[in-house]
Amino acid sequence: MESDPLLYAVGEKDTVNTTADALADTQLAVPLAVPPHSSLQSHPSTLPKFHIGWPGPTNSVRVVCVGETYATTEDPSKIPRGDIYLHAGGFCDYYGNRVCEFAEYLQRLPHKYKVVIVGTRDAKYSVDILRATTDAIVLDSPRGATTLVAGVSIHAVTHLTTSVVGALTVNTFRVNPITCSRDIVVSAVPPRGIFDNSYSSPREVRNISCGSSYLSEQLAFHPPRVCVFSGAPSDGGAAFIGDTLYANVGQYYHENGEKIKFGVPIVIDL
């Protein structure tokens, strides 16, 4: 389905009407001006296309991208259909809590392929649980991990390590090098300067850049067709920079024990 690219930024109380009844009453993003680093002019048909909501039929491989759901299990009927369900980390509710609920939810999704990476608030043992109880492909490796599904190469550039220091278990989050170009690079942290502004405490303080400079450098050396990431849900959106589509797919933000919804799934056709 041909569609002009749309750029979205978050809004606290704004809503946008979409063609999807399931998203009609959801607090979403609102259209915003194109940032200086973006290029949203017409692109060749070989480049990916992205959509907010439920796009029409396509002959392309369709990837439904989400992140930072934090144990929120939305009705599967409200998740856009596609070939691949890609979760960019943040599926647990505080370091491993409710991972079994997420595993059950994955099995209810109709997508043929499910690919998941571990986020900054997930637990290392959640990898074993998901691999043992679901048919999802879980990417987590100190050297990066790549899978090929439906002809699409997906490379996880972040991973979580766990070490014991005294009586404490310490989680360390790392960005791996990218050794070659891929169709999709997925990360649980944003690249520096691209949809990486995050709320701090108090909530009114904005423009806190939480992106990884190292990741930005790696993407410049080996640009993928698409970079999907989470880690800054309050700055969600998607845009082309050069020929690479960058998509921040984070959905929820934790503040004072409350989950605040910012984003919705972004659908990408390759």
Disulfide bonds with the S-S distance in Angstrom:
none
